[in-house]
Amino acid sequence: MAQDHLRYDKMVEAALRGVVREALARAARDGLPGAHHFYIGLRTTAPGVVLPGHLVEKFPDQMTIVLQHQFWGLEVGDDAFSVTLSFQGRPERLSVPFAAVTSFADPSVQFGLQFEVPTVATAAEPTALSAALPSAAEKSAPAESSGAEIVTLDRFRKR
């Protein structure tokens, strides 16, 4: 069998990450339509991930965030997205490169993607945010929130 010098596997993965980027961009622009909501798994140790310190401690390798009712300031760029979520009643800003995303699911339409994110033995620690002044998006986040739900994707996998 000939060697794949074009790396079609990498092309397909980049295209599928583009699906995640587009779904998030549409949600940022128009909000989530109907019952759509997103479960996004990410590797917290991946380069470029920015999380509050207490989340880095609680989830030293992976975590899943949910974008459904309580998220604010979703911003989507070419290589990463940022969003404010509520954790234990406190708004927290997260920034995630698309390369750190390990899974994406929209249970409302039974859609899901899994990605390979290499574990680097010498990976830099995720950047922990220090106590800083809240951004404009955080200031506009409602104070009363029930908190973000962090879940595993096991319930969506076929057994």
Secondary structure, DSSP 8 states (H G I E B T S, - for coil): ----TT-HHHHHHHHHHHHHHHHHHHHHHH---TT--EEEEEETTSTT-EEEHHHHHH-SSEEEEEESSSEEEEEE-SSEEEEEEEETTEEEEEEEEGGGEEEEEEGGGTEEEE------TT----EEE-S----HHHHTS-S---------GGGGS--
